[in-house]
Every structure is written in C-alpha cells, then in structure tokens.
Amino acid sequence: MNLGISIKVACSKHGMERKELAERVGISKTNISMMANGRIGCKLATLELLAKEFDLKVSEFIALGE
C-alpha cells in the first residue's frame, strides 16, 4: 500500500488540493502532506475518513496507490 499515491491520485481525480482535503477531513495540512510524501502513515480511522471523502471504500482508496 502506498498511501501517498492514493492521496495524490484521489485528489487529482477530484480536482482537490491537499489543503482542501485536510480541511474537509479535519486533519492538518502538514499531516496530509507528510502522508502524501510517505513520511508518516495513518490510523484506520483516518484512512476511513479519507476514503469516505472521496466516496470510496477503504479497499478502493488503498487500491489507488497500487
């Protein structure tokens, strides 16, 4: 799983900037950027929030990064 690619692909497909994603899911822009750059991972709850924001199942969101 490459969380960074999943975030980048999902944002690109939805025309969303990382800053907007951060605001929508209630996570700091810094943490979103660190996740997108592979510096940190995330908890399942955060992964669920990210997937939900893009109207995806967690498995579909993860698959974007493969």
C-alpha positions in Angstrom: 0.0 0.0 0.0 1.3 3.4 -0.9 -0.9 5.9 1.0 0.9 8.8 -0.7 0.0 7.7 -4.2 -3.6 7.0 -3.0 -3.9 10.6 -1.7 -2.3 12.1 -4.8 -4.4 10.1 -7.3 -7.7 10.7 -5.4 -7.1 14.5 -5.1 -6.1 14.7 -8.8 -9.3 12.8 -9.9 -11.5 15.0 -7.8 -9.7 18.3 -8.6 -8.9 18.8 -4.9 -5.9 20.4 -3.4 -4.3 18.7 -0.3 -5.2 21.8 1.7 -8.9 21.4 0.9 -8.7 17.7 1.7 -7.2 18.5 5.1 -9.9 21.0 5.9 -12.7 18.6 4.8 -11.4 15.7 6.9 -10.2 17.7 9.9 -6.5 16.8 9.6 -3.7 19.4 9.5 -2.3 20.2 6.0 1.1 19.3 7.4 -0.1 15.7 8.3 -1.8 15.3 4.9 1.4 16.4 3.2 3.5 14.1 5.3 1.2 11.2 4.5 1.3 12.1 0.8 5.1 12.1 0.9 5.3 8.8 2.7 6.8 10.3 5.8 4.0 9.1 8.1 1.3 6.5 8.0 -2.2 6.9 9.4 -4.6 5.1 11.7 -7.5 3.1 10.3 -10.0 5.8 11.4 -8.1 8.4 9.4 -8.0 6.0 6.4 -11.7 5.7 6.7 -12.2 9.4 6.7 -10.0 9.8 3.6 -11.8 7.1 1.7 -15.2 8.5 2.7 -14.3 12.0 1.5 -13.8 10.5 -2.0 -16.9 8.3 -1.8 -14.7 5.2 -1.8 -14.4 2.1 0.3 -11.2 1.8 2.2 -10.1 -1.0 -0.1 -10.8 1.1 -3.2 -8.9 4.0 -1.7 -5.9 1.8 -1.0 -6.0 0.3 -4.5 -5.4 3.8 -6.0 -1.9 3.6 -4.6 -1.0 0.2 -6.0 
